[in-house]
Amino acid sequence: MDNSHEVSELEHGRGLLKPSSNKEVLNGRTLQNVSSSILRTKSEPVLVSSVRFQMLRHFLANLQEVILGTKAVLFPAIPLAIAADFYKFGRAWLFALSLLGLTPLAERVSFLTEQIAYYTGPTVGGLLNATCGNATELIIALFALYQNKIHVLKYSLLGSILSNLLLVLGTSLLCGGLANLKKEQRYDRKQADVNSLLLLLGLLCHMLPLTFRYAIGEGPVTFYYTLELSRASSIVMLLAYVAYIFFQLKTHRQLFESQEEGEEEEEKAVIGFSSAFSWLVGMTMIIALLSEYVVGTIEAASDSWGISVSFISIILLPIVGNAAEHAGSIIFAFKNKLDISLGVALGSATQISMFVVPLCVVVGWIMHVHMDLDFSLLETVSLLYNNYHSLHFTGWNLTLHERSSSFSVLHCYSCLFLGSQNSSE
């Protein structure tokens, strides 16, 4: 009876979960959730509690937590993007507004999956977080696949991996090192090793079709076998990712738990399960709509702005899509919480490389779209350099090596920035 009363109170925006469930809930959170949570604000339910009608009070309480419970100020870009499409504004404007509108939605999806994890337990919650952690990139990729824009799809996924391992990780290490010059920044090497080795496996699967094409030469037969090899490799990658999730959530959960549990014990659910699920479905639909706008207008924006599609896909889409998560990673590096920063950068890159990319290949297989793992020579070499650095500086506790590595990583991303801007279509 008491439990049903608590759930009812929480659904109406008044109740909170008991602290006794915190330990179990924390086990369902990922470091990406912890990173995004730093950009959230505490909302006061004083005004909501004065509303007379219960249903309206319930809706306003959820609206206050979901929409106003974030420091992101780009929510007005969402209705502006819809209005730009309805009133037939310039397609470049539609692209820009849609891209800006995706920024707060990515952080809010992370918040809602975390709320659902409070009710489903650590295993289901962790699985949901692992699936929805890069929902924006996945939805954009699926729309690009549906519209048969394979070059946009490959560039955006490649950019997501590179921005996590070069820009986010390099900036986090540099800022953390400068803010803690007289301290030795330590992190959990076991967790970093797991992600780095999975990234290495993904790199090998990317290199197989490329080396096969260069060894055999161009031609229709080569294209067919490259496609078949990519599909077989994608199945292996998905199986490896499933094993990684089982390893993370079941057999070795303690390796992936946040080391800051003592500071997170006061975290509680702020909205009910049904409300969180409904908001999650609604926000996913809005992300799908804005992603369709982005994919459909990217060429028009490229022509209007005078920059290449590869630059927009590799540089702009990943930065804007996960801006809140990336900013949180850098802030935690300032606070000398390197485990969280590494977990965000390496974990997100692992998810893109080992889940989103092979999933797109398999979905393309079902849709009879020729999507393969051959990302061309330059892109694959950049992935190789990426993996070298991630393996290079996860082999010791970061002190002075961190600063030199971070400069090297940021230099590589700067070269990628200039190269993609000047590349031809």
Buried (B, 14 or more C-beta within 10 A) or exposed (E): EEEEEBBEEBBBBBBEBEEEBBEEBBBBBBBBBBBBBBBBEEBEBEEBEEBEEEEEBBBBBBBBBBBEBBEBEBBEBBEBBBEBBEEEBEBBBBBBBBBBBBBBBBBBBBBBBBBBBBBBBBBBBBBBBBBBBBBBBBBBBBBBBBBEBBEBBBBBBBBBBBBBBBBBBBBBBBBBBEEBEEEEBEBBBEBBBBBBBBBBBBBBBBBBBBEBBEEEEEEEEBBEBBBEBBBBBBEBBBEBBEEBBEBBBEEEBEEBBBBBBEEBEEBBBBBBBEBBBBBBEEBBEBBBBBBBBBBBBBBBBBEBEEBBBBBBBBBBBBBBBBBBBBBBBBBBBBBBBBBBBBBBBBBBBBBBBBBBBBBBBBBBBEEEBBBBBBBEEEBBEBBBBBBEBBBBBBEEEBEEBBBEBBBBBBEBBEEBBEBBBEBEE
